[in-house]
Amino acid sequence: MAHRASVARIATITLVGWLAGFVVFFPILWMVLTSFKTELDAFSMPPKFLLFKWTTENYAVVQERSNYLAHVWNSIAIAFGSVLVSMLIAIPAAWAMAFAPTERTRGTLLWMLSTKMMPPVGVLVPIYLIYRDLGLLDTRVGLIALLCLGDLPIVIWMLYTYFKEIPMGILEASRMDGIGPVREVVFVLAPMALPGIASTILLNVILAWNEAFWTLNLTTSKAAPLTAFIASYSSPEGLFWAKLSAASTLAIAPILVLGWLSQRQLVRGLTFGAVK
């Protein structure tokens, strides 16, 4: 009886897990299917799931209408540029807060996190005016700086949490051997916290890649990433769902593949230090 109950419990958990995964994945699946429909089939009621005329015309139109590769390159440069700058700032900051805390460290961490509670639209006008005066509108450098500053609180918090799991005795032993702060971070701390650092980088890449508010308001053409590429398929005449779905599929494909290939590392990082 106990064995049967255990099997039933495992089967139930597995079924619930598959159902939850399908619910989460279904919008992406529907978007991909819609990208292969005609505009007429995309608006049909009731919706057609698989029984429709498959076509690749939408992808051809998207490629003809927009320079997809230019948008991809902008997204790559902006996302990985902001991640690189964020990590160069966040790792030393998290190291200092984790291993050389002061009485103000906790308050500083909470203050940084509180900055994420302000809606971006609340500071759009002053940032737009500053960028206009500095000549940073529609530039990769401007977006890299803004996304870096916007994601720093989350990045520092995550790294701080991971670094706190590292035994202080290991760092003290390295210091007794005469190792300096830079070498301590690079050769002692970073290898031990590699899963946490990797998951932080992946999450930071995803946040920067998917950022839409600032990219739509601070770019026009030169530095426009894939989020602006998607928005260009919204017109006064209405939404062309099939073409919009094709553009969205092309936009999420690179980051989806990256996430799929890195899922094991991401899970390891998110559970880093969870089991003693």
C-alpha positions as a printed Julia matrix, in Angstrom:
276×3 Matrix{Float64}:
   0.0    0.0     0.0
   2.79   2.37    0.89
   4.49   1.64   -2.42
   1.28   2.31   -4.36
   0.73   5.57   -2.47
   4.3    6.62   -3.26
   3.86   5.82   -6.96
   0.55   7.7    -7.07
   2.13  10.69   -5.34
   5.04  10.77   -7.81
   2.64  10.4   -10.76
   0.47  13.26   -9.45
   3.46  15.55   -8.92
   4.76  14.7   -12.4
   1.38  15.4   -13.98
   1.02  18.72  -12.16
   4.55  19.65  -13.22
   3.83  18.89  -16.88
   0.55  20.82  -16.74
   2.27  23.84  -15.16
   5.02  23.68  -17.77
   2.49  23.5   -20.59
   0.54  26.48  -19.23
   3.74  28.54  -19.05
   4.94  27.44  -22.5
   1.57  27.65  -24.31
   1.73  31.42  -25.1
   5.11  30.89  -26.79
   3.77  27.88  -28.69
   0.72  29.87  -29.81
   2.91  32.75  -30.96
   5.09  30.42  -33.04
   2.05  28.75  -34.6
   0.48  32.13  -35.39
   3.67  33.2   -37.16
   3.01  30.47  -39.74
  -0.62  31.52  -40.37
  -2.07  33.94  -42.84
  -3.52  37.13  -41.39
  -7.0   35.76  -42.06
  -6.3   32.56  -40.13
  -4.67  34.53  -37.32
  -7.98  36.39  -36.75
 -10.26  33.39  -37.31
 -12.84  32.52  -34.66
 -12.77  29.96  -33.24
  -8.98  29.92  -33.32
  -7.27  27.33  -35.5
  -4.66  25.33  -33.63
  -3.04  23.07  -36.23
  -5.58  22.84  -39.04
  -4.64  25.92  -41.03
  -2.69  26.76  -44.16
   0.97  26.89  -43.14
   3.05  29.63  -44.73
   6.46  31.25  -44.29
   5.35  34.46  -45.99
   5.35  36.39  -42.71
   9.04  35.69  -42.14
   9.84  36.78  -45.69
   7.91  40.02  -45.2
   9.65  40.67  -41.89
  13.06  40.17  -43.46
  12.21  42.47  -46.38
  10.69  45.2   -44.24
  13.35  45.36  -41.5
  17.05  44.73  -41.12
  16.71  41.91  -38.62
  20.45  41.27  -38.26
  21.08  44.94  -37.39
  18.51  44.73  -34.58
  20.04  41.46  -33.37
  23.48  43.02  -33.24
  22.13  46.0   -31.3
  20.46  43.67  -28.81
  23.64  41.63  -28.38
  25.83  44.71  -27.95
  23.45  46.4   -25.52
  22.63  43.29  -23.45
  26.16  41.93  -23.1
  27.66  45.4   -22.77
  25.38  46.25  -19.86
  26.04  42.86  -18.28
  29.81  43.31  -18.53
  29.72  46.75  -16.91
  27.23  45.55  -14.27
  29.43  42.62  -13.25
  32.57  44.77  -13.11
  30.76  47.02  -10.6
  28.6   44.48   -8.8
  31.2   41.8    -7.95
  33.5   44.16   -5.97
  30.47  45.84   -4.37
  28.9   42.53   -3.31
  32.3   41.27   -2.1
  32.76  44.34    0.1
  29.22  44.12    1.52
  29.45  40.38    2.18
  32.92  40.19    3.72
  33.57  43.71    5.03
  30.11  44.86    6.17
  29.49  48.01    8.16
  26.5   49.1    10.21
  25.09  50.79    7.09
  25.44  47.81    4.74
  21.95  46.44    5.34
  20.38  49.86    4.91
  22.35  50.42    1.69
  21.13  47.12    0.27
  17.52  47.93    1.13
  17.87  51.42   -0.36
  19.26  50.01   -3.61
  16.4   47.54   -3.83
  13.86  50.29   -3.14
  14.97  52.13   -6.28
  13.42  49.29   -8.32
  10.01  50.15   -6.88
   9.79  53.43   -8.8
   8.03  53.03  -12.17
  10.4   53.98  -15.02
   7.86  56.41  -16.48
   8.33  58.54  -13.36
  11.86  59.48  -14.42
  11.41  59.33  -18.19
  11.32  63.1   -18.77
  14.48  64.04  -16.8
  16.45  61.11  -18.25
  15.29  61.97  -21.76
  16.37  65.6   -21.32
  19.74  64.56  -19.87
  20.34  62.13  -22.73
  19.31  64.76  -25.26
  21.78  67.28  -23.86
  24.59  64.69  -23.67
  23.92  63.39  -27.17
  23.14  59.87  -25.92
  19.74  59.46  -27.55
  19.6   56.51  -29.96
  23.07  55.28  -28.96
  24.2   51.92  -27.65
  26.38  53.58  -25.02
  23.38  55.42  -23.59
  21.28  52.25  -23.35
  24.15  50.23  -21.89
  24.65  52.8   -19.14
  20.94  53.04  -18.36
  20.28  49.29  -18.31
  23.4   48.72  -16.24
  22.29  51.22  -13.6
  18.75  49.89  -13.65
  19.77  46.26  -13.1
  22.59  46.87  -10.6
  20.39  46.61   -7.46
  19.15  43.15   -8.41
  22.6   41.99   -9.55
  24.31  43.19   -6.36
  21.61  41.61   -4.18
  21.95  38.25   -5.93
  25.75  38.23   -5.76
  25.66  39.37   -2.13
  23.4   36.42   -1.3
  25.67  33.96   -3.09
  28.87  35.4    -1.57
  27.43  35.11    1.94
  27.36  31.33    1.43
  31.16  31.23    1.04
  32.88  30.31    4.35
  34.8   33.29    5.66
  37.57  30.97    6.85
  38.61  30.21    3.28
  39.11  33.89    2.5
  40.96  34.43    5.79
  43.3   31.57    4.92
  44.06  33.11    1.53
  44.71  36.47    3.18
  47.17  34.86    5.6
  49.03  33.59    2.53
  49.41  37.2     1.41
  46.86  37.29   -1.4
  45.51  40.75   -2.28
  41.87  41.81   -2.73
  41.89  41.57   -6.54
  43.48  38.12   -6.6
  41.17  37.02   -3.79
  38.11  37.91   -5.86
  39.46  36.47   -9.11
  41.18  33.29   -7.93
  39.38  32.36   -4.7
  35.89  33.86   -4.56
  34.88  33.7    -8.23
  35.63  29.96   -8.73
  33.74  29.04   -5.54
  30.72  31.19   -6.4
  30.8   30.39  -10.12
  27.27  28.85  -10.26
  25.82  31.92   -8.56
  27.76  34.32  -10.77
  26.71  32.41  -13.9
  23.02  32.47  -12.97
  23.27  36.19  -12.19
  24.83  36.84  -15.59
  22.12  34.82  -17.34
  19.33  36.64  -15.52
  20.99  39.98  -16.26
  21.24  39.11  -19.97
  17.54  38.18  -20.04
  16.51  41.41  -18.3
  18.59  43.54  -20.67
  17.46  41.6   -23.75
  13.77  41.97  -22.87
  13.88  45.63  -21.82
  11.28  47.5   -23.85
  10.35  50.72  -22.06
  13.7   52.5   -22.35
  14.57  51.11  -25.75
  11.29  52.32  -27.23
  11.59  55.8   -25.72
  15.3   56.46  -26.16
  15.99  54.91  -29.58
  14.67  55.37  -33.09
  16.79  53.49  -35.64
  20.55  53.45  -35.08
  20.59  51.65  -31.72
  17.12  50.08  -31.87
  17.24  46.5   -30.49
  14.8   43.66  -31.1
  12.17  45.08  -28.72
  11.88  48.1   -31.01
  11.89  45.71  -33.96
   8.75  44.03  -32.55
   7.03  47.33  -31.77
   7.44  48.45  -35.38
   4.71  45.98  -36.37
   2.1   47.97  -34.49
   0.57  50.52  -36.87
  -2.35  52.99  -36.87
  -4.23  50.53  -39.06
  -4.06  47.93  -36.3
  -2.0   44.91  -35.38
  -0.96  42.41  -38.01
  -0.94  39.41  -35.7
   0.77  36.93  -38.02
   3.62  39.28  -38.93
   3.88  40.48  -35.33
   4.16  36.87  -34.19
   6.86  36.19  -36.79
   8.82  39.23  -35.61
   8.38  38.21  -31.97
   9.52  34.65  -32.7
  12.67  35.95  -34.38
  13.26  38.31  -31.45
  13.0   35.72  -28.68
  14.7   32.88  -30.55
  18.32  33.81  -29.6
  17.6   34.32  -25.9
  15.36  31.24  -25.83
  18.15  29.09  -27.23
  20.63  30.61  -24.75
  18.29  29.9   -21.86
  17.7   26.34  -23.02
  21.41  25.62  -23.35
  22.16  27.22  -19.97
  19.24  25.86  -17.97
  21.37  23.46  -15.93
  23.8   26.19  -14.95
  20.9   28.51  -14.16
  19.25  25.97  -11.85
  22.58  25.27  -10.14
  23.06  28.95   -9.52
  19.54  29.55   -8.23
  19.92  26.65   -5.76
  23.49  27.57   -4.82
  23.9   27.25   -1.06
  20.37  25.9    -0.58
  21.62  22.55    0.77
  24.24  22.41    3.47
